[in-house]
Amino acid sequence: NTTYLHSELLASFLDAALLYLIRILDYPDVDIRFLASNACFTLLERGVTTPQALLKQWDGMNATQKEMLVSVLSSFSFKHPESRSAWISPLLDLAKMEVHLNLRRSVAHLVLGGIATGLPPGALQAAKDLQDPRSNVPPNGGLE
């Protein structure tokens, strides 16, 4: 696959590194996925990147990559609950457009199963809505 040769150039080395890590979150070998998840968490933990920067990659991810990213963000949220107010709403908005029920429920669990402090207004209700298999499903199953 050489489509990347014709795509827009990334703004920085960090953007390229994040894209690489995101792509290997779907690597066939599960141990490699865990290594990539750990690398993403370490970059978050050290302040090298932000959850918002990782979420910018969302539209280019498949369901497996998204699930792994939600897992990383969940771990980060438990360790740094004060950071949640900056990125929970964008994550909930992205999850609202997902047809993959388990992914929507994983995002809901991140919000509802975590520490309730630092959540923006409406986040708890938005997370509860994600758990309902009939609510918030985009028209045409998210296909344009």
N, C-alpha and C positions, 0 to 999 in steps of 0.2 A: 504494500500500500504506500503510494508516494504522494497522496493528496496533501500531506503536510508541507511538501515543497512549494505548493502553490497557495498555501493559506497565509493569512496575515501574520507578520512577525510578532513575537511576544515582546513586551515592553522591557523586560529585564531578565537576568539570569534566574532570579528568584521565581518569576512567573513560569519560566521554562522548567525549573526544578519542581514546582508545585504541579504543573501539568503532568510531568513524568510520574510523580508519586501518585497522583490521582489515577492515571492510566493503569498503573500496576496494582491498584486496589482490586482489579478484576483478573489478576494473573491466575492461571490455572492452579498453581501450587499455593495452597492455603498459607503455608509458612511465609511465602513471599508477600502475600497480602498483609499478614501480621507485621512484617518488617516495615512495609510501607505505611501502615497505620501508626506504628510506633514512631516512624520518622516524622509524620505529620503532627503527631501529638508533641514531639520534642520541639519542632519548629514553633508550635503554638506556645508551649510552655516557656521557651526562651525568648518569646517576643519577636521572633524573626518574621513571623507572619501572623495573620489574624483570621478568625473564623469567617469574616466577611470576604477576605481574599480567596479562601477555599470555596465559599459559596458561589463566587463568581463563575466557577467552573461547572456548576450544577447542570446547566443546559446541555453540556457536552458529555455528561456521564450516563452510564447505563444503570439499571436498578442495583446491581451488585456494588458498584462503586459508590452509589448514593447511600446504600445501607452501611457500608464500611465508614463513610464519612460521618454519618449520623452517630455511629458508635464512637468515633474519635471525638466528636463534639460533645457527646454525652459524658465521656470521661473528663474532658476539659471543663465542662460545666460543673461537675462535682468538685473538681479541684479549684476552680475559679468562678464561683457562683456570681460574683460581682460583675463578671464580663457579660452575663447573659442578656442584660437589657439592650446591648448594642447589636445582637445578632439573632435573637430568638424570633422577632417579628419577621425579618426577611426569610428565615428558615420555614416558619409557619406558612408564609405566602407561597413559597416554592412547593411545600408539601401539599398544599391545597390543590395544586394542579396535577398531582400524581394520581394515576389510576391504580397503582400497586398498593393494595390495602395494607400489607405488612409494612411497607415503607412509611405510609401515613401513620400507622400505629406506632412505629418506632419513634417518629418525631413527636407524636403525642406523649409517649412514655417519657421521652427526654424532658418534656415540660412538666407533666403531671407527676412523674415519679421522682423528680428532683427536688431541689430546695426551692421553695416558692418565693423567696425573696429576690428582688431585682428583676421581676418580670414586668414587662410593659402592660398597660391596661389592655384588657381583652385577650391576652395570651392564653389564660386558662380556658376560656370558652372556646377559643379557636382550636386549642388542643383537644378538647372534648369532642368538638365537631369532627375532627379528623378520625376519631375512632368509629364513627358510624359509617358502615359500608355504603349507605345510600346518600350520604351528604357530601357536598363539595366535589363530586366527581365532575371533571370538566366535560363540556359537551363533546360528543363523538369520541369519548374515551381519551381526550387529550390530543387526538389526531387532528391535524388541520387539513 
